[in-house]
Every structure is written in C-alpha cells, then in structure tokens.
Amino acid sequence: MTEQHDAVVAGHLCLDIIPKITTPPEQFRAAFGPGRLLDVGPVALSTGGPVSNTGLVMHKLGISTQLMGKIGDDLFGQAVRQVIGGIDPNLADGMIVDPDVATSYTLIISPPGIDRTFIHCPGANDTFGADDVRYDAVEQARLFHFGYPPLMRRMYADGGDELTAIFRRAKETGVTTSLDLSFPDPASPAGQADWRAILQRVLPYVDVFLPSVEEILFMLRREQFDAMIEAGDGDLLPAVTPALLREVSDELLGMGARIVGLKLGYRGFYLRTSDAATLAEMGRARPSDLAAWADREVWAPCFRVDVVGTTGSGDSTIAGFLSALLRDLSPEEAITAAVAVGACNVEAADSLGGIRPWDETMARIAGGWPRRLLRLAAPGWRFDPARNLWHGPRA
C-alpha cells in the first residue's frame, strides 16, 4: 500500500556541483581559459529545483511530503538520493529512476567578486512526462505541487500536452493542485513557447497558481514586461501597481485558477482568490472556511532581514504558503507565512540553512518581527496595522 503524505512535490530536480573558488577576480579571469589549470577547493553537492527547494522546506516546516523528481540510474542520481536521504531516508522513496537518461546537474562557478556562471545539463528533466507521475501517491495526498515546467522540455512542447495531462490526471484523484513557474531564457525554445496558450489549457486543472510577477508578465504581456525592465534598469518591481496585479490576476482567474499568488521579491506577496463556489472545487486541501477565502485581495510586505543569499527564496515562499493552506489557516495567515518563510530563506546562503521549524517561525512573527515599508496609494486599498497587511477593494 502506498504511504500517505500530506503533499507530493514534483517537477524539476537537479544536482548542484559547487567547487570552492577563492582565486581573486583578476587571477581567475587570467587563469580560466583554454589549456589553463585552476586550483580550487573542495566541492559542495546539493540538490536544486522545486522538488528539492519547495519540498524540503515543506518537510522542515512539518508537512509530511513526498518528493517526485526524475533522475538517472547513474552516480549523480545516487548523489541526489544520498543528499535527500541524508535529511530523511523516506523523502527519496518517490523518485522516478530511469536507467536510460542522465541525471540533471548544474556546475556553479562562483568566484569571489564575480557573477556566478551556470553550466547546466537538463538531463532527465527534459524527458519527464505525464506517465512519470505516480498517481497512486497523488491519490493518497491532499496537495500536489509541480514546479518549473519552463525548464522541462516535454512540459512546454506540443502546446503543453504533457503538462495539461499531468494536472488533469492529478485533479481527477481529488487532490488540490498547485503550479509554480520559472523564468525561461528568452532566446530558448521555452522562451519562444506560447505560454498564454499553454496556461489557458492547464489552469482549469490548477487550484493554486504561484508564479513570480516577472514570469507571468513575460509570458502574458511581453511588450509591457520589456518596457518595464528597460525603464527600471533591469528591475520592474518598483513599477508594479495594485491595478496591474488586479488586471493580471483577473486574467489568470478567468483562465481557471482558483487561487493566484504572485511573488513580488522584496515587495512581498500578492494574493487573489475566486468566489466560494469556485473554491469549493479545490479538492482535499481546500479551506474549511470558504467564506473567509472567497473574493479576497491582499498584499503582504516582506519582513526585514539581513540578506545573505537568495537561492530558493521564491520556492521557500511557496512552501510557506502551501504549508499554511494545509494547516487550514486564513488568507492573512497564509500570506504572512509565505513572506516569513521566504525571509528566513535569504538569511542563509543555501536554500535550507535559514529555514526554521513552523512553530519557531510563527513565534518570530508573533514576537513583533518588523516588516519592510510598503506604501500603496491606490483607490480602495487600506492598511491593516494589526496584521501589517494591505487589503484591496475586494477584501
């Protein structure tokens, strides 16, 4: 009999290989070339992608989680299982092992004082299809989360046939479904895919949709995205307004999503929800108090922290939100948990080092953890000082 878990987290998974480089920038540039030998220190191995980042954070937050990534039957695949099994031996039980493919890996070249370079092999991720999902495990879970389809070739090929099939088959089990994206290389096949058409096909089977604002603007409003990036010198977040978020979330809810959460980086997290009748179709993890969740629009500012690194911060934010949903908390509590767990993440260089247990995170919030200042001068929006949240006209 399949072991029951609260959540199954599937999608992109890779092995990160990070050699320790201490060479000063000038020496590194001179030494890193054809025929040269560069001395480096020990290598660090970790797992990356939402299966690792979101799934392991949810596990650390006390949610019974099964990870469902695809790996090869090779040394790198063994390393992935060893890294994950070192956290909890049962976490790797749901892995899909295919002896005919190579495990995905990323070589991260990160010299001091120089931007990181990534050498990435998509490997098994590009072969992940609808038949790779273990629906017997999904049928036993309350939540099914899938992440990073733009980094998985079969997910965006053929108009998103495989991605749509995954969510349709998952939804048929009665589970609550959740989808996250990643930002594609604009020049890549993923960047050239018709994401509007793909989302129109898949979102009717998605209960909780959690992209970043950059990702969704790139996919749905490319010209506006490019103009905002250019005007902001690479940073569009200052130009994001409540009106823009409402327009985008209106479109996504219209495509079929029941709950839309937009990650806004240092500007926090925006939540928009459907009506009660639509939310009632969410599956086993739907809120018990549908009236409290129906027709809501809330924006949570970030907590103040000293940022050490941002690896997996968006995935951690998602883990916080989904963990709150599985605990049947209110919308206000869920988005507060989202930005809190995201803030804990950036206090460490890696994706897990800053994450605290759920009770400790909640105690930190209750203890008066200060927030970043967020001002919204928009009609109908009002600030709730007791919760440190902004409520929109639909709240």
VEXLUMRO-486506 format. One line per field, with one value per residue (C-alpha): residue in three letters; x, y, z. Coordinates in nm, 4 decimals, always signed. Layout:
BEGIN
res = c(Ala:...);
px = c(X:...);
py = c(Y:...);
pz = c(Z:...);
***
This chain:
BEGIN
res = c(Met:Thr:Glu:Gln:His:Asp:Ala:Val:Val:Ala:Gly:His:Leu:Cys:Leu:Asp:Ile:Ile:Pro:Lys:Ile:Thr:Thr:Pro:Pro:Glu:Gln:Phe:Arg:Ala:Ala:Phe:Gly:Pro:Gly:Arg:Leu:Leu:Asp:Val:Gly:Pro:Val:Ala:Leu:Ser:Thr:Gly:Gly:Pro:Val:Ser:Asn:Thr:Gly:Leu:Val:Met:His:Lys:Leu:Gly:Ile:Ser:Thr:Gln:Leu:Met:Gly:Lys:Ile:Gly:Asp:Asp:Leu:Phe:Gly:Gln:Ala:Val:Arg:Gln:Val:Ile:Gly:Gly:Ile:Asp:Pro:Asn:Leu:Ala:Asp:Gly:Met:Ile:Val:Asp:Pro:Asp:Val:Ala:Thr:Ser:Tyr:Thr:Leu:Ile:Ile:Ser:Pro:Pro:Gly:Ile:Asp:Arg:Thr:Phe:Ile:His:Cys:Pro:Gly:Ala:Asn:Asp:Thr:Phe:Gly:Ala:Asp:Asp:Val:Arg:Tyr:Asp:Ala:Val:Glu:Gln:Ala:Arg:Leu:Phe:His:Phe:Gly:Tyr:Pro:Pro:Leu:Met:Arg:Arg:Met:Tyr:Ala:Asp:Gly:Gly:Asp:Glu:Leu:Thr:Ala:Ile:Phe:Arg:Arg:Ala:Lys:Glu:Thr:Gly:Val:Thr:Thr:Ser:Leu:Asp:Leu:Ser:Phe:Pro:Asp:Pro:Ala:Ser:Pro:Ala:Gly:Gln:Ala:Asp:Trp:Arg:Ala:Ile:Leu:Gln:Arg:Val:Leu:Pro:Tyr:Val:Asp:Val:Phe:Leu:Pro:Ser:Val:Glu:Glu:Ile:Leu:Phe:Met:Leu:Arg:Arg:Glu:Gln:Phe:Asp:Ala:Met:Ile:Glu:Ala:Gly:Asp:Gly:Asp:Leu:Leu:Pro:Ala:Val:Thr:Pro:Ala:Leu:Leu:Arg:Glu:Val:Ser:Asp:Glu:Leu:Leu:Gly:Met:Gly:Ala:Arg:Ile:Val:Gly:Leu:Lys:Leu:Gly:Tyr:Arg:Gly:Phe:Tyr:Leu:Arg:Thr:Ser:Asp:Ala:Ala:Thr:Leu:Ala:Glu:Met:Gly:Arg:Ala:Arg:Pro:Ser:Asp:Leu:Ala:Ala:Trp:Ala:Asp:Arg:Glu:Val:Trp:Ala:Pro:Cys:Phe:Arg:Val:Asp:Val:Val:Gly:Thr:Thr:Gly:Ser:Gly:Asp:Ser:Thr:Ile:Ala:Gly:Phe:Leu:Ser:Ala:Leu:Leu:Arg:Asp:Leu:Ser:Pro:Glu:Glu:Ala:Ile:Thr:Ala:Ala:Val:Ala:Val:Gly:Ala:Cys:Asn:Val:Glu:Ala:Ala:Asp:Ser:Leu:Gly:Gly:Ile:Arg:Pro:Trp:Asp:Glu:Thr:Met:Ala:Arg:Ile:Ala:Gly:Gly:Trp:Pro:Arg:Arg:Leu:Leu:Arg:Leu:Ala:Ala:Pro:Gly:Trp:Arg:Phe:Asp:Pro:Ala:Arg:Asn:Leu:Trp:His:Gly:Pro:Arg:Ala);
px = c(+0.0000:+0.1278:+0.2296:+0.0080:+0.1597:+0.0026:+0.1871:+0.3546:+0.6060:+0.7029:+0.8837:+1.2363:+1.5223:+1.8972:+2.2293:+2.4210:+2.8002:+2.9732:+3.3558:+3.5006:+3.6885:+3.8983:+4.1042:+4.0824:+3.8848:+4.1876:+4.3749:+4.0602:+3.9999:+4.3608:+4.3660:+4.0243:+4.0916:+4.1910:+4.4825:+4.4954:+4.4766:+4.2833:+4.3278:+4.0017:+3.8937:+3.6524:+3.3252:+2.9854:+2.6970:+2.3362:+2.0063:+1.8260:+1.4898:+1.1438:+1.1303:+1.4264:+1.3720:+0.9952:+0.9635:+1.2444:+1.1311:+0.7781:+0.9291:+1.1279:+0.8067:+0.6465:+0.4457:+0.4591:+0.5977:+0.6908:+0.9394:+0.8805:+1.1670:+1.3160:+1.6796:+1.9053:+2.0471:+2.3946:+2.6438:+2.4792:+2.1418:+2.2913:+2.4269:+2.0807:+1.9292:+2.2101:+2.1738:+1.7956:+1.8136:+2.0566:+1.7723:+1.5150:+1.5535:+1.1858:+1.1963:+1.3629:+1.1138:+0.9047:+1.1895:+1.1474:+1.4660:+1.5164:+1.8284:+1.8087:+1.8615:+2.1272:+2.0593:+2.0311:+2.3175:+2.4394:+2.8040:+2.8056:+3.1201:+3.1114:+3.4424:+3.4524:+3.3600:+3.2300:+2.8756:+2.8070:+2.8241:+2.5968:+2.6761:+2.3545:+2.2574:+1.8755:+1.9092:+1.6134:+1.4055:+1.3645:+1.2158:+0.9681:+0.6166:+0.2663:+0.3304:+0.6213:+0.3920:+0.2938:-0.0785:-0.1269:+0.0772:-0.1073:-0.4379:-0.3290:-0.2145:-0.4074:-0.1838:+0.0051:+0.2572:+0.4509:+0.7322:+0.9443:+0.7808:+0.9742:+1.2918:+1.1427:+1.1189:+0.8184:+0.6171:+0.6063:+0.6385:+0.3294:+0.1361:+0.1793:+0.0138:+0.2097:+0.1724:-0.2011:-0.2263:-0.0415:-0.2769:-0.5898:-0.4998:-0.3958:-0.7172:-0.9190:-0.7826:-0.9480:-0.6196:-0.5664:-0.3273:-0.0599:+0.1688:+0.4840:+0.6819:+1.0405:+1.1774:+1.2796:+1.5737:+1.4016:+1.6157:+1.5493:+1.2665:+1.0991:+1.1226:+0.9673:+0.6807:+0.3243:+0.2778:-0.0563:-0.1959:-0.0289:-0.1709:-0.5167:-0.5055:-0.3614:-0.5069:-0.8591:-0.6957:-0.4825:-0.6233:-0.3301:-0.1116:+0.2056:+0.4311:+0.6506:+0.5278:+0.8282:+0.7475:+0.3808:+0.4354:+0.6977:+0.4521:+0.1330:+0.2476:+0.5862:+0.5904:+0.4897:+0.7459:+1.0261:+0.9278:+0.9164:+1.2550:+1.4108:+1.2560:+1.3668:+1.7200:+1.6524:+1.4156:+1.0444:+0.9216:+0.9042:+0.6598:+0.4252:+0.0959:-0.2189:-0.4047:-0.1577:-0.1753:-0.5542:-0.5592:-0.3166:-0.4897:-0.8275:-0.6901:-0.5458:-0.8639:-1.0534:-0.8324:-0.9408:-0.7080:-0.8923:-0.6219:-0.3476:-0.0410:+0.2146:+0.5659:+0.6941:+1.0522:+1.1436:+0.7934:+0.6240:+0.3402:+0.0022:-0.2983:-0.6181:-0.8956:-1.2116:-1.5662:-1.6772:-1.8462:-1.5264:-1.3075:-1.5309:-1.3929:-1.0347:-1.0016:-0.8847:-0.6782:-0.9481:-1.0053:-1.2793:-1.3907:-1.4659:-1.6282:-1.3021:-1.1100:-1.3643:-1.3140:-1.0029:-0.7268:-0.4393:-0.0786:+0.1805:+0.5031:+0.8293:+0.9890:+1.3154:+1.6254:+1.9938:+2.0130:+2.2929:+2.1690:+1.8557:+1.8892:+1.5445:+1.3752:+1.0737:+1.0432:+1.0552:+0.7843:+0.5660:+0.6448:+0.5309:+0.2046:+0.1231:+0.2129:-0.0332:-0.3011:-0.2528:-0.2883:-0.6217:-0.5172:-0.6786:-0.5668:-0.3990:-0.2081:-0.1130:+0.0437:+0.2169:+0.3646:+0.4707:+0.6770:+0.8071:+0.9493:+1.0869:+1.2579:+1.4103:+1.5468:+1.7515:+1.9240:+2.1475:+2.3478:+2.1808:+1.8152:+1.7635:+2.0097:+1.7881:+1.4599:+1.3244:+1.0598:+0.6994:+0.6383:+0.9607:+0.8715:+0.5241:+0.6741:+0.9081:+0.6114:+0.4125:+0.7132:+0.6903:+0.9242:+0.9393:+0.8285:+0.9676:+0.7784:+0.5224:+0.3142:+0.0168:-0.1570:-0.4406:-0.8199:-0.9912:-0.6745:-0.6431:-0.3688:-0.4346:-0.1818:-0.2719:-0.1648:+0.0742:-0.1132:-0.2786:-0.6384:-0.7663:-1.1119:-1.2238:-1.1246);
py = c(+0.0000:+0.3492:+0.5543:+0.8568:+1.2057:+1.5483:+1.6759:+1.5435:+1.7829:+1.7021:+1.8668:+1.9888:+1.8375:+1.8591:+1.8075:+2.1292:+2.0911:+2.3902:+2.3949:+2.6306:+2.9045:+3.1524:+3.2919:+3.6749:+3.8046:+3.9240:+3.5971:+3.3967:+3.5749:+3.5174:+3.1523:+3.0453:+2.9789:+2.7115:+2.4981:+2.6564:+2.4783:+2.6500:+2.5214:+2.5045:+2.3772:+2.1007:+2.0649:+2.1078:+1.8953:+1.9972:+1.9426:+2.2182:+2.2862:+2.2977:+1.9253:+1.9893:+2.3515:+2.3633:+2.0001:+2.0010:+2.3331:+2.1950:+1.8892:+2.1155:+2.3075:+1.9869:+1.8840:+1.5144:+1.5400:+1.3013:+1.4197:+1.3102:+1.4125:+1.2160:+1.1038:+0.8603:+0.5376:+0.6916:+0.8306:+1.1731:+1.0084:+0.8208:+1.1515:+1.3095:+1.0233:+1.0382:+1.4140:+1.3905:+1.0694:+1.2383:+1.4699:+1.1925:+0.8427:+0.8325:+1.1527:+0.9861:+0.6975:+0.8675:+0.9363:+0.8210:+0.6399:+0.5934:+0.3967:+0.5388:+0.9041:+1.1101:+1.2900:+1.6651:+1.8646:+2.2223:+2.3195:+2.6514:+2.8594:+3.1255:+3.3115:+3.5900:+3.9269:+3.7860:+3.6960:+3.3243:+3.1155:+2.8142:+2.5156:+2.3151:+1.9726:+1.9311:+1.5532:+1.3610:+1.6778:+1.7098:+1.3589:+1.3999:+1.3263:+1.2599:+0.8878:+0.9526:+1.0832:+0.8229:+0.8946:+0.6293:+0.8534:+1.1655:+0.9947:+0.9491:+1.3126:+1.6305:+1.8550:+1.8028:+2.0738:+2.0896:+2.3330:+2.4777:+2.3459:+2.6049:+2.4095:+2.0747:+2.0305:+1.7960:+2.0275:+2.3091:+2.1039:+2.0359:+2.3195:+2.1830:+1.8450:+1.6627:+1.9382:+1.9536:+1.5749:+1.5747:+1.8268:+1.6762:+1.3292:+1.4685:+1.6660:+1.3522:+1.1986:+1.4716:+1.6266:+2.0035:+2.1070:+2.3762:+2.5098:+2.7223:+2.8536:+2.9555:+3.2309:+3.0928:+3.2109:+3.4408:+3.3001:+2.9353:+2.7148:+2.7596:+3.1370:+3.1157:+2.8880:+3.0220:+3.0333:+3.2082:+2.9140:+2.6633:+2.8333:+2.8529:+2.4743:+2.3833:+2.6403:+2.4902:+2.1998:+2.4199:+2.5220:+2.7325:+2.9196:+3.0748:+3.2412:+3.5450:+3.8708:+3.8760:+3.5295:+3.5962:+3.9375:+3.7860:+3.5142:+3.7183:+4.0771:+4.0608:+4.4160:+4.5624:+4.3422:+4.4610:+4.8264:+4.7943:+4.6196:+4.8896:+5.1738:+5.0151:+4.9355:+4.5636:+4.5885:+4.6100:+4.5686:+4.9427:+4.9887:+4.7091:+4.8632:+4.7230:+4.7952:+4.5887:+4.2975:+4.3049:+4.3004:+4.0088:+3.8099:+3.8745:+3.7130:+3.4145:+3.3534:+3.3791:+3.1058:+2.8737:+2.9119:+2.9231:+3.0993:+3.3214:+3.4182:+3.6442:+3.6571:+4.0133:+3.9756:+4.2463:+4.3949:+4.0929:+3.8662:+3.9382:+3.7090:+3.6975:+3.4390:+3.3235:+3.3089:+3.0495:+2.8200:+2.8006:+2.7471:+2.4573:+2.2665:+2.2830:+1.9269:+1.7743:+2.0729:+2.3332:+2.5732:+2.4744:+2.8379:+2.9169:+3.2488:+3.3707:+3.2858:+3.3925:+3.7060:+3.8202:+4.0568:+4.1015:+4.2227:+4.1272:+4.3293:+4.1478:+4.1064:+4.2852:+4.0652:+4.0821:+3.9164:+3.6599:+3.4783:+3.4376:+3.0760:+2.9177:+3.2200:+3.2010:+2.8260:+2.8850:+3.1492:+2.8950:+2.6335:+2.8738:+2.9489:+2.5847:+2.4752:+2.7326:+2.6165:+2.2563:+2.3758:+2.5355:+2.8863:+3.2113:+3.4025:+3.6625:+3.3959:+3.2139:+3.5108:+3.6157:+3.2650:+3.2905:+3.6063:+3.4890:+3.1622:+3.3466:+3.5934:+3.3128:+3.1619:+3.4671:+3.4749:+3.1883:+3.1314:+2.7997:+2.7084:+2.5344:+2.6780:+2.9704:+2.7783:+2.7342:+2.4911:+2.6061:+2.6864:+2.8841:+3.0832:+3.1625:+3.2671:+3.5036:+3.6667:+3.6889:+3.8442:+4.1579:+4.0801:+4.4138:+4.4499:+4.6440:+4.9616:+4.9242:+5.2224:+5.1733:+5.4878:+5.3200:+5.3622:+5.1197:+4.9829:+5.0094:+4.9142:+4.6769:+4.7758:+4.4814:+4.2316:+4.4540:+4.3777:+4.5743:+4.4804:+4.5547:+4.6661:+4.3034:+4.2112);
pz = c(+0.0000:-0.0914:+0.2114:+0.2622:+0.2649:+0.3008:-0.0062:-0.3196:-0.4782:-0.8372:-1.1267:-1.1878:-0.9871:-1.0368:-0.8603:-0.7915:-0.8028:-0.6451:-0.6328:-0.3740:-0.5589:-0.3617:-0.6511:-0.6722:-0.9718:-1.1700:-1.1278:-1.2005:-1.5312:-1.6319:-1.5267:-1.6547:-2.0217:-2.2731:-2.1589:-1.8116:-1.4754:-1.1963:-0.8429:-0.6475:-0.3083:-0.2080:-0.3937:-0.2303:-0.3518:-0.3051:-0.4788:-0.6651:-0.8261:-0.6658:-0.5849:-0.3573:-0.2575:-0.2032:-0.0969:+0.1578:+0.3061:+0.3495:+0.5176:+0.7500:+0.8257:+0.9489:+0.6413:+0.5502:+0.1970:-0.0814:-0.3452:-0.7045:-0.9314:-1.2205:-1.2109:-1.3912:-1.2569:-1.2515:-0.9997:-0.9985:-0.9376:-0.6458:-0.5139:-0.5365:-0.3382:-0.0852:-0.0304:+0.0109:+0.2109:+0.4488:+0.5502:+0.5789:+0.4296:+0.3305:+0.1253:-0.1750:-0.1949:-0.4626:-0.7052:-1.0642:-1.1680:-1.5438:-1.6445:-1.9978:-1.9038:-1.7268:-1.4013:-1.4429:-1.2941:-1.2720:-1.2349:-1.0488:-1.0988:-0.8290:-0.7816:-0.5209:-0.6672:-0.9985:-1.1029:-1.0965:-1.4142:-1.4553:-1.6741:-1.6832:-1.8152:-1.8198:-1.8417:-1.7002:-1.6558:-2.0325:-2.0518:-1.7632:-1.8883:-1.7622:-1.7245:-1.4860:-1.2109:-0.9528:-0.9346:-0.6666:-0.4347:-0.5526:-0.4777:-0.1153:-0.0728:-0.0025:-0.2183:-0.5459:-0.6337:-0.9615:-1.0338:-1.3169:-1.6367:-1.8464:-1.7580:-1.8685:-2.2453:-2.2621:-2.0387:-2.2951:-2.6151:-2.8289:-2.6705:-2.3187:-2.3835:-2.1122:-1.8513:-1.9130:-1.8872:-1.5544:-1.3981:-1.5492:-1.4188:-1.0799:-1.0480:-1.1219:-0.7989:-0.5898:-0.4789:-0.4549:-0.7329:-0.7289:-1.0028:-0.9968:-1.2942:-1.3661:-1.5865:-1.9270:-2.1336:-2.3867:-2.6704:-2.5811:-2.7108:-2.3704:-2.4070:-2.7529:-2.6460:-2.6478:-2.2727:-2.2919:-2.4869:-2.2520:-1.9428:-2.0972:-2.1331:-1.7926:-1.5496:-1.5488:-1.3609:-1.1294:-0.7928:-0.6694:-0.9197:-0.7751:-1.0349:-0.9868:-1.1347:-1.3698:-1.5031:-1.5655:-1.7255:-1.9565:-2.0586:-2.0895:-2.1541:-2.3220:-2.4590:-2.1235:-1.9476:-2.1785:-2.1330:-1.7528:-1.7439:-1.9606:-1.7588:-1.4312:-1.5468:-1.5083:-1.2094:-1.2847:-0.9252:-0.8399:-1.1294:-1.0193:-0.9072:-0.7463:-1.0691:-1.2727:-1.0281:-1.0350:-1.4154:-1.4341:-1.1590:-1.3251:-1.6397:-1.4529:-1.2541:-1.5809:-1.7261:-1.4454:-1.1449:-0.8112:-0.6097:-0.7548:-0.5538:-0.7195:-0.5755:-0.5733:-0.4487:-0.1981:-0.2378:-0.0844:-0.1941:-0.3564:-0.3128:-0.5154:-0.4818:-0.6583:-0.5237:-0.2690:-0.5224:-0.7273:-0.4206:-0.3182:-0.6204:-0.4902:-0.3661:-0.0394:+0.0793:+0.0195:+0.3115:+0.5535:+0.5846:+0.2222:+0.3116:+0.4682:+0.1486:-0.1123:-0.3256:-0.1392:-0.2461:-0.0004:-0.0298:+0.2337:+0.2670:+0.3386:+0.6786:+0.7499:+0.7377:+0.6548:+0.3147:+0.2805:-0.0316:-0.2395:-0.3569:-0.3441:-0.1876:-0.4185:-0.3603:+0.0152:-0.0113:-0.1895:+0.0759:+0.3471:+0.1693:+0.0908:+0.4445:+0.5803:+0.3366:+0.4506:+0.8103:+0.7138:+0.8125:+0.6986:+0.3869:+0.6067:+0.7979:+0.4784:+0.3020:+0.6246:+0.6469:+0.2823:+0.3265:+0.6648:+0.5310:+0.2281:+0.4614:+0.6682:+0.3484:+0.2489:+0.5880:+0.4678:+0.1507:+0.0674:+0.0222:+0.3589:+0.6126:+0.7149:+0.7362:+1.0882:+1.2138:+1.1779:+1.5454:+1.5690:+1.2562:+1.3911:+1.7260:+1.5456:+1.3715:+1.6960:+1.8678:+1.6550:+1.3665:+1.1806:+0.8184:+0.5272:+0.4489:+0.1698:+0.0632:-0.1699:-0.2894:-0.4754:-0.4598:-0.2250:-0.0653:+0.3123:+0.5550:+0.8467:+1.1165:+1.3393:+1.0731:+0.8778:+0.5547:+0.2779:+0.1873:-0.1607:-0.2686:-0.2996:+0.0574);
***
